[in-house]
Amino acid sequence: MNKRTIVWLAVLLLAAFALAACGGQKAEPTKAPAPTKAPAPTKAPEPTKAPEPTKAPELVGDSLHGGRLYDNWMEELGVEGPSEDQPLWATQSTNTRSGADTWRCKECHGWDYKGVDGAYGSGSHKTGFKGVMDAASKGAAYVLGALKGETNPDHDFSTVMDDQALTDLALFITQELVDDSKFVNADKTPVDGDPAAGKEFFEGTCEDCHGPQGLAINFGADEGEVEYYGTIASDNPWEFLHKARFGQPGEDEMPSMVDIGATDQEYADLLAYASTLPTSSPVTEGGLLYDNWMKVMGVEPPAGDQPLWATQSSNTRSGEDTWRCKECHGWDYKGVDGAYGSGSHKTGFKGVWDARNLSADELIAWLNGSKNADHNFVGDGMLGDEQVQSLVAFLQEGLIDKSAFINSDKTVVGGDADHGKILFSECAECHGADGKAIDFADGEEVEYVGTVASDNPWEFFNKASVGNPGAIMPSGFNLGWSVQDVIDVLTYAQTLPTE
């Protein structure tokens, strides 16, 4: 074979091999392209939401403190009240009070929080202003704004209270108000209270300070009035409930019954019992009058010296002192025959010790000048019928022979100083553990509890047993103290510093 034949045979063999490698398969037909899908319709954009309104920050404070501010924010904060009337006061004419009283929330809106629609809708406290019950539903921020004058510039209290006090007051109004009609009727009678259960609650919670009959503290003493626990419960049960729930402004010792978890039924029971308690204490009130009837009544002393004063010359005092029973007749009631028989207080007048045996009519005759025109203590600006009756009760029932336990050298017989120290713990809350928290002296000298006990134990006994005129000081006897208890306190008080 020639060369050209060999080349062609090689080409044919290569082609055969190529066909074998492809397996003899036919080529797939070209597929038509898939139809193009229409694009999905574009969704309309979501409407833009308005931003959430910014919430006012939650107010934080003490709503119970706010309750005491509502009562008397000046007493609670320990500040002097404004001397001018609250600006809105000029828009009413039925309530004739003035000055600091016009700034008290309760004076406009009532102890029942209903203003003109409640207990203050009539009587001397009526102003015509609405209450705060509806404000409770408007939220603390709204009430706080109202207290700052945002709703009425004449109702701006931010000039007299700081922001926290106003916040506490707003929280009280929005969180603590109750409808007192579930406790007391419009005629002041209690609703559904159990006096027996109330007595048990009173003995466990209130008696230590207010005494077994609620007579230990006269709340009206500094205003020349008589107002005891039972007086408030009977005369103003709405005030009673408010003070029971929140406490007394400026008095940390009095607990809030909301704070101790009292129930509605316990409030009802306590009011029912308190309404049965006495509203007067003639013997102890008479003892205060004997001390200084002018301070008790909150009146100015009569002009000049007491007429009988001119018949003596050994006591050089003048004016108010000459009208005090004790100045003539002594703290031991024996006048010239007792401790005032010598010294700067000597007058030479006899005492009233024997007067305890006189009838009420005879004593009244001595007090109103019927027996002696120069011994008249009755009339305008002087003793009224109630005071005369109290002084008679004291002279007949309250005189105690102090010579049985106080010697002429001022030492005390039969006292237990250790027991007296225990009892004095109640006094220490005001007078201090050493008796020096209050200085009774008006001049440069000092006069503490220990000073009075050591220098004039007869005076100490009188004040410890019946209280101090014109001051909210508990009566030892009305706290339930016995004569021996007072002797024990006197014995301990004589160990206290005198200067």
C-alpha positions as semicolon CSV with decimal commas, in nm:
position;residue;x (nm);y (nm);z (nm)
1;M;0,000;0,000;0,000
2;N;0,110;0,336;-0,072
3;K;0,147;0,614;0,182
4;R;-0,174;0,793;0,088
5;T;-0,383;0,479;0,150
6;I;-0,233;0,434;0,495
7;V;-0,324;0,794;0,596
8;W;-0,690;0,752;0,497
9;L;-0,717;0,423;0,689
10;A;-0,585;0,601;1,003
11;V;-0,841;0,877;0,963
12;L;-1,126;0,623;0,933
13;L;-1,012;0,431;1,240
14;L;-1,000;0,754;1,452
15;A;-1,350;0,843;1,344
16;A;-1,477;0,499;1,442
17;F;-1,321;0,530;1,784
18;A;-1,488;0,874;1,835
19;L;-1,835;0,735;1,750
20;A;-1,788;0,448;1,993
21;A;-1,692;0,687;2,272
22;C;-2,014;0,890;2,224
23;G;-2,223;0,571;2,250
24;G;-2,399;0,651;1,938
25;Q;-2,651;0,884;2,123
26;K;-2,843;1,149;1,943
27;A;-2,808;1,509;2,066
28;E;-3,104;1,637;2,279
29;P;-3,317;1,895;2,101
30;T;-3,273;2,241;2,230
31;K;-3,559;2,328;2,476
32;A;-3,753;2,648;2,439
33;P;-3,681;2,892;2,721
34;A;-3,943;2,904;3,005
35;P;-4,181;3,194;2,970
36;T;-4,081;3,488;3,184
37;K;-4,311;3,534;3,488
38;A;-4,468;3,870;3,539
39;P;-4,313;4,047;3,842
40;A;-4,523;4,036;4,162
41;P;-4,715;4,356;4,218
42;T;-4,540;4,595;4,455
43;K;-4,719;4,626;4,796
44;A;-4,818;4,968;4,907
45;P;-4,597;5,084;5,197
46;E;-4,744;5,046;5,550
47;P;-4,880;5,377;5,681
48;T;-4,639;5,538;5,925
49;K;-4,771;5,509;6,283
50;A;-4,773;5,816;6,502
51;P;-4,518;5,782;6,783
52;E;-4,653;5,672;7,119
53;P;-4,714;5,973;7,345
54;T;-4,445;6,011;7,609
55;K;-4,584;5,903;7,945
56;A;-4,535;6,134;8,238
57;P;-4,289;5,978;8,482
58;E;-4,457;5,799;8,769
59;L;-4,463;6,011;9,084
60;V;-4,281;5,865;9,382
61;G;-4,350;5,974;9,738
62;D;-4,531;5,910;10,066
63;S;-4,909;5,930;10,039
64;L;-4,953;5,896;10,417
65;H;-4,732;6,199;10,469
66;G;-4,957;6,367;10,215
67;G;-5,256;6,292;10,438
68;R;-5,097;6,486;10,722
69;L;-5,009;6,770;10,485
70;Y;-5,374;6,784;10,380
71;D;-5,465;6,826;10,748
72;N;-5,211;7,096;10,831
73;W;-4,899;7,120;10,616
74;M;-4,757;7,396;10,835
75;E;-4,761;7,180;11,148
76;E;-4,633;6,878;10,958
77;L;-4,341;7,066;10,802
78;G;-4,272;7,268;11,116
79;V;-4,297;7,604;10,937
80;E;-4,471;7,931;11,010
81;G;-4,795;7,969;10,818
82;P;-4,858;8,265;10,588
83;S;-5,007;8,563;10,769
84;E;-5,213;8,672;10,470
85;D;-5,515;8,481;10,341
86;Q;-5,484;8,226;10,062
87;P;-5,567;8,418;9,738
88;L;-5,883;8,218;9,661
89;W;-6,021;8,293;10,009
90;A;-6,147;8,631;9,886
91;T;-6,390;8,453;9,652
92;Q;-6,601;8,331;9,946
93;S;-6,754;8,508;10,244
94;T;-6,919;8,240;10,458
95;N;-6,607;8,119;10,643
96;T;-6,465;8,402;10,853
97;R;-6,133;8,241;10,942
98;S;-5,818;8,416;10,831
99;G;-5,444;8,380;10,791
100;A;-5,283;8,037;10,822
101;D;-5,618;7,855;10,854
102;T;-5,711;7,961;10,501
103;W;-5,410;7,769;10,365
104;R;-5,514;7,432;10,509
105;C;-5,647;7,194;10,243
106;K;-5,908;7,057;10,481
107;E;-6,051;7,404;10,546
108;C;-6,165;7,436;10,185
109;H;-6,222;7,074;10,086
110;G;-6,336;6,921;10,415
111;W;-6,233;6,628;10,630
112;D;-6,460;6,411;10,413
113;Y;-6,295;6,547;10,094
114;K;-6,633;6,657;9,954
115;G;-6,616;7,030;10,017
116;V;-6,951;7,205;9,975
117;D;-7,114;6,870;9,895
118;G;-7,017;6,721;10,230
119;A;-7,001;6,806;10,599
120;Y;-6,857;7,152;10,523
121;G;-7,157;7,235;10,309
122;S;-7,300;7,425;10,606
123;G;-7,186;7,576;10,933
124;S;-6,895;7,803;11,015
125;H;-6,653;7,606;10,796
126;K;-6,858;7,643;10,478
127;T;-6,668;7,804;10,191
128;G;-6,860;7,685;9,885
129;F;-6,547;7,532;9,735
130;K;-6,582;7,187;9,584
131;G;-6,410;6,881;9,723
132;V;-6,119;6,677;9,591
133;M;-6,294;6,342;9,545
134;D;-6,331;6,392;9,168
135;A;-5,967;6,495;9,133
136;A;-5,861;6,147;9,241
137;S;-5,955;6,002;8,901
138;K;-5,750;6,258;8,706
139;G;-5,416;6,119;8,808
140;A;-5,136;6,235;9,034
141;A;-4,963;6,438;8,761
142;Y;-5,279;6,644;8,703
143;V;-5,327;6,702;9,077
144;L;-4,962;6,800;9,116
145;G;-5,007;7,053;8,837
146;A;-5,316;7,193;9,006
147;L;-5,122;7,232;9,330
148;K;-4,861;7,428;9,137
149;G;-5,121;7,664;8,996
150;E;-5,140;7,519;8,643
151;T;-5,521;7,509;8,648
152;N;-5,558;7,829;8,848
153;P;-5,264;8,055;8,939
154;D;-5,439;8,147;9,266
155;H;-5,412;7,782;9,370
156;D;-5,032;7,778;9,355
157;F;-4,882;7,616;9,667
158;S;-4,532;7,579;9,522
159;T;-4,432;7,900;9,698
160;V;-4,493;7,745;10,040
161;M;-4,417;7,375;9,987
162;D;-4,135;7,204;9,803
163;D;-4,189;6,968;9,511
164;Q;-4,169;6,651;9,720
165;A;-4,431;6,772;9,967
166;L;-4,662;6,863;9,680
167;T;-4,599;6,522;9,524
168;D;-4,689;6,348;9,851
169;L;-5,006;6,555;9,867
170;A;-5,097;6,462;9,509
171;L;-5,040;6,092;9,586
172;F;-5,262;6,120;9,893
173;I;-5,545;6,267;9,689
174;T;-5,517;6,005;9,415
175;Q;-5,446;5,698;9,627
176;E;-5,587;5,735;9,978
177;L;-5,929;5,903;9,966
178;V;-6,221;5,701;10,099
179;D;-6,592;5,772;10,113
180;D;-6,652;5,826;10,485
181;S;-7,025;5,768;10,445
182;K;-6,953;5,399;10,499
183;F;-6,829;5,485;10,851
184;V;-7,044;5,779;10,962
185;N;-7,388;5,918;10,888
186;A;-7,461;6,281;10,804
187;D;-7,590;6,328;11,162
188;K;-7,246;6,219;11,294
189;T;-7,362;5,880;11,422
190;P;-7,134;5,582;11,349
191;V;-7,229;5,325;11,086
192;D;-7,214;4,951;11,166
193;G;-6,944;4,978;11,430
194;D;-6,904;4,745;11,727
195;P;-6,809;4,947;12,039
196;A;-6,681;4,638;12,221
197;A;-6,442;4,554;11,938
198;G;-6,349;4,922;11,916
199;K;-6,262;4,927;12,288
200;E;-6,027;4,633;12,238
201;F;-5,859;4,808;11,946
202;F;-5,834;5,134;12,144
203;E;-5,671;4,961;12,441
204;G;-5,411;4,797;12,220
205;T;-5,332;5,098;12,000
206;C;-5,438;5,433;12,150
207;E;-5,466;5,405;12,529
208;D;-5,097;5,442;12,612
209;C;-5,097;5,801;12,491
210;H;-5,461;5,906;12,521
211;G;-5,536;5,744;12,856
212;P;-5,801;5,487;12,947
213;Q;-6,085;5,733;12,879
214;G;-5,920;5,937;12,605
215;L;-5,874;6,233;12,841
216;A;-5,498;6,249;12,879
217;I;-5,445;6,504;12,602
218;N;-5,651;6,817;12,548
219;F;-5,593;6,900;12,180
220;G;-5,753;7,242;12,217
221;A;-5,534;7,352;12,508
222;D;-5,326;7,599;12,310
223;E;-5,643;7,764;12,176
224;G;-5,821;7,789;12,509
225;E;-6,064;7,510;12,422
226;V;-6,144;7,166;12,558
227;E;-6,107;6,894;12,297
228;Y;-6,037;6,533;12,386
229;Y;-6,034;6,207;12,193
230;G;-6,405;6,157;12,258
231;T;-6,485;6,520;12,174
232;I;-6,352;6,485;11,820
233;A;-6,521;6,148;11,767
234;S;-6,857;6,293;11,870
235;D;-6,835;6,645;11,726
236;N;-6,635;6,584;11,407
237;P;-6,617;6,213;11,324
238;W;-6,476;6,290;10,976
239;E;-6,178;6,463;11,137
240;F;-6,145;6,170;11,378
241;L;-6,131;5,921;11,090
242;H;-5,876;6,127;10,897
243;K;-5,643;6,158;11,196
244;A;-5,690;5,792;11,284
245;R;-5,592;5,694;10,930
246;F;-5,295;5,927;10,880
247;G;-5,185;6,051;11,224
248;Q;-5,143;6,397;11,372
249;P;-4,935;6,655;11,182
250;G;-4,601;6,714;11,346
251;E;-4,647;6,428;11,596
252;D;-4,429;6,134;11,499
253;E;-4,540;5,939;11,805
254;M;-4,894;5,896;11,672
255;P;-4,912;5,606;11,426
256;S;-5,102;5,600;11,099
257;M;-5,359;5,323;11,112
258;V;-5,326;5,281;10,736
259;D;-4,960;5,207;10,801
260;I;-5,039;4,944;11,063
261;G;-5,296;4,781;10,836
262;A;-5,625;4,868;11,005
263;T;-5,931;4,741;10,822
264;D;-6,248;4,933;10,736
265;Q;-6,431;4,741;11,008
266;E;-6,170;4,839;11,265
267;Y;-6,217;5,206;11,176
268;A;-6,593;5,166;11,215
269;D;-6,550;4,987;11,550
270;L;-6,302;5,242;11,683
271;L;-6,529;5,534;11,593
272;A;-6,825;5,361;11,756
273;Y;-6,630;5,318;12,081
274;A;-6,465;5,661;12,076
275;S;-6,808;5,820;12,046
276;T;-6,894;5,678;12,389
277;L;-6,592;5,837;12,564
278;P;-6,625;6,148;12,786
279;T;-6,581;6,493;12,637
280;S;-6,480;6,668;12,960
281;S;-6,265;6,612;13,269
282;P;-6,384;6,862;13,531
283;V;-6,139;6,780;13,811
284;T;-5,821;6,796;13,601
285;E;-5,953;7,095;13,407
286;G;-6,018;7,267;13,739
287;G;-5,660;7,191;13,844
288;L;-5,535;7,369;13,533
289;L;-5,758;7,669;13,607
290;Y;-5,621;7,684;13,962
291;D;-5,270;7,700;13,812
292;N;-5,344;7,973;13,554
293;W;-5,701;8,017;13,433
294;M;-5,602;8,291;13,186
295;K;-5,368;8,062;12,994
296;V;-5,625;7,781;13,003
297;M;-5,891;8,006;12,851
298;G;-5,656;8,185;12,616
299;V;-5,758;8,530;12,745
300;E;-5,570;8,840;12,847
301;P;-5,545;8,894;13,223
302;P;-5,774;9,160;13,372
303;A;-5,626;9,506;13,384
304;G;-5,427;9,587;13,695
305;D;-5,371;9,376;14,004
306;Q;-5,636;9,157;14,161
307;P;-5,822;9,392;14,405
308;L;-5,727;9,195;14,717
309;W;-5,359;9,218;14,625
310;A;-5,341;9,563;14,776
311;T;-5,412;9,415;15,121
312;Q;-5,069;9,246;15,133
313;S;-4,718;9,377;15,078
314;S;-4,485;9,080;15,111
315;N;-4,532;8,946;14,756
316;T;-4,413;9,206;14,505
317;R;-4,545;9,043;14,188
318;S;-4,802;9,228;13,978
319;G;-5,049;9,192;13,693
320;E;-5,129;8,842;13,570
321;D;-4,957;8,666;13,862
322;T;-5,189;8,836;14,111
323;W;-5,492;8,672;13,945
324;R;-5,360;8,315;13,970
325;C;-5,526;8,106;14,243
326;K;-5,199;7,932;14,323
327;E;-5,022;8,264;14,388
328;C;-5,241;8,340;14,688
329;H;-5,332;7,990;14,808
330;G;-5,017;7,793;14,718
331;W;-4,938;7,477;14,525
332;D;-5,007;7,283;14,843
333;Y;-5,344;7,464;14,886
334;K;-5,253;7,581;15,237
335;G;-5,158;7,942;15,171
336;V;-4,982;8,110;15,462
337;D;-4,992;7,782;15,654
338;G;-4,799;7,593;15,390
339;A;-4,500;7,629;15,159
340;Y;-4,599;7,987;15,071
341;G;-4,591;8,088;15,437
342;S;-4,247;8,236;15,376
343;G;-4,029;8,349;15,089
344;S;-4,104;8,576;14,794
345;H;-4,443;8,412;14,729
346;K;-4,579;8,485;15,077
347;T;-4,902;8,686;15,076
348;G;-5,049;8,602;15,414
349;F;-5,373;8,479;15,253
350;K;-5,511;8,154;15,384
351;G;-5,534;7,844;15,172
352;V;-5,826;7,658;15,010
353;W;-5,764;7,328;15,184
354;D;-6,074;7,363;15,400
355;A;-6,280;7,474;15,097
356;R;-6,310;7,109;14,993
357;N;-6,577;7,077;15,261
358;L;-6,793;7,359;15,122
359;S;-7,097;7,305;14,903
360;A;-7,091;7,391;14,534
361;D;-7,316;7,693;14,598
362;E;-7,084;7,824;14,867
363;L;-6,780;7,787;14,644
364;I;-6,955;7,959;14,356
365;A;-7,042;8,245;14,589
366;W;-6,674;8,286;14,669
367;L;-6,577;8,279;14,301
368;N;-6,838;8,524;14,172
369;G;-6,786;8,785;14,439
370;S;-7,106;8,721;14,634
371;K;-6,906;8,648;14,949
372;N;-6,652;8,920;14,885
373;A;-6,685;9,168;14,598
374;D;-6,307;9,192;14,569
375;H;-6,285;8,816;14,508
376;N;-6,490;8,814;14,187
377;F;-6,345;8,596;13,910
378;V;-6,662;8,568;13,698
379;G;-6,765;8,790;13,410
380;D;-6,655;8,914;13,070
381;G;-6,302;8,799;12,996
382;M;-6,297;8,587;13,311
383;L;-6,446;8,256;13,423
384;G;-6,765;8,134;13,259
385;D;-7,013;7,881;13,394
386;E;-6,817;7,580;13,265
387;Q;-6,492;7,701;13,416
388;V;-6,661;7,776;13,749
389;Q;-6,804;7,423;13,758
390;S;-6,463;7,273;13,681
391;L;-6,290;7,480;13,948
392;V;-6,555;7,377;14,201
393;A;-6,501;7,010;14,106
394;F;-6,128;7,048;14,160
395;L;-6,169;7,220;14,499
396;Q;-6,411;6,952;14,617
397;E;-6,247;6,642;14,469
398;G;-5,897;6,722;14,349
399;L;-5,713;6,861;14,651
400;I;-5,443;6,630;14,785
401;D;-5,253;6,669;15,111
402;K;-4,901;6,690;14,973
403;S;-4,746;6,714;15,320
404;A;-4,796;6,337;15,338
405;F;-4,511;6,284;15,089
406;I;-4,330;6,618;15,046
407;N;-4,132;6,745;15,342
408;S;-4,089;7,113;15,422
409;D;-3,727;7,086;15,302
410;K;-3,859;6,971;14,959
411;T;-3,744;6,612;14,991
412;V;-3,988;6,339;14,893
413;V;-4,100;6,053;15,117
414;G;-4,203;5,707;14,993
415;G;-4,114;5,748;14,625
416;D;-3,968;5,477;14,401
417;A;-3,722;5,643;14,163
418;D;-3,678;5,328;13,952
419;H;-4,050;5,303;13,886
420;G;-4,060;5,678;13,832
421;K;-3,793;5,648;13,563
422;I;-4,010;5,397;13,376
423;L;-4,311;5,629;13,389
424;F;-4,097;5,928;13,296
425;S;-4,021;5,764;12,961
426;E;-4,359;5,899;12,848
427;C;-4,252;6,250;12,954
428;A;-3,910;6,212;12,791
429;E;-4,064;6,216;12,445
430;C;-4,111;6,593;12,487
431;H;-3,882;6,682;12,776
432;G;-3,585;6,467;12,675
433;A;-3,423;6,183;12,867
434;D;-3,249;6,434;13,096
435;G;-3,552;6,665;13,124
436;K;-3,367;6,952;12,956
437;A;-3,534;6,961;12,614
438;I;-3,772;7,238;12,727
439;D;-3,669;7,544;12,926
440;F;-3,971;7,685;13,111
441;A;-3,794;8,001;13,220
442;D;-3,871;8,330;13,044
443;G;-3,562;8,518;13,157
444;E;-3,189;8,453;13,173
445;E;-3,220;8,166;13,421
446;V;-3,306;7,813;13,315
447;E;-3,589;7,599;13,446
448;Y;-3,601;7,235;13,345
449;V;-3,800;6,937;13,471
450;G;-3,532;6,870;13,730
451;T;-3,529;7,235;13,834
452;V;-3,902;7,242;13,909
453;A;-3,891;6,903;14,084
454;S;-3,609;7,013;14,315
455;D;-3,705;7,377;14,376
456;N;-4,084;7,346;14,394
457;P;-4,197;6,983;14,424
458;W;-4,553;7,097;14,509
459;E;-4,578;7,270;14,169
460;F;-4,423;6,969;13,997
461;F;-4,689;6,741;14,148
462;N;-4,971;6,967;14,025
463;K;-4,840;6,986;13,668
464;A;-4,751;6,617;13,648
465;S;-5,097;6,518;13,766
466;V;-5,325;6,758;13,572
467;G;-5,102;6,905;13,299
468;N;-4,972;7,249;13,212
469;P;-5,207;7,540;13,125
470;G;-5,214;7,639;12,760
471;A;-4,999;7,346;12,651
472;I;-5,083;7,009;12,499
473;M;-4,925;6,823;12,790
474;P;-5,082;6,496;12,905
475;S;-5,249;6,480;13,245
476;G;-5,085;6,208;13,452
477;F;-5,411;6,130;13,629
478;N;-5,590;6,099;13,295
479;L;-5,315;5,868;13,174
480;G;-5,425;5,643;13,456
481;W;-5,149;5,735;13,701
482;S;-5,219;5,705;14,072
483;V;-5,099;5,949;14,339
484;Q;-4,819;5,703;14,411
485;D;-4,718;5,702;14,044
486;V;-4,685;6,082;14,050
487;I;-4,478;6,060;14,369
488;D;-4,250;5,807;14,199
489;V;-4,204;6,032;13,894
490;L;-4,131;6,327;14,126
491;T;-3,871;6,120;14,312
492;Y;-3,696;6,032;13,987
493;A;-3,725;6,389;13,851
494;Q;-3,533;6,517;14,153
495;T;-3,232;6,320;14,026
496;L;-3,235;6,506;13,691
497;P;-3,007;6,804;13,620
498;T;-3,132;7,145;13,729
499;E;-2,916;7,355;13,499
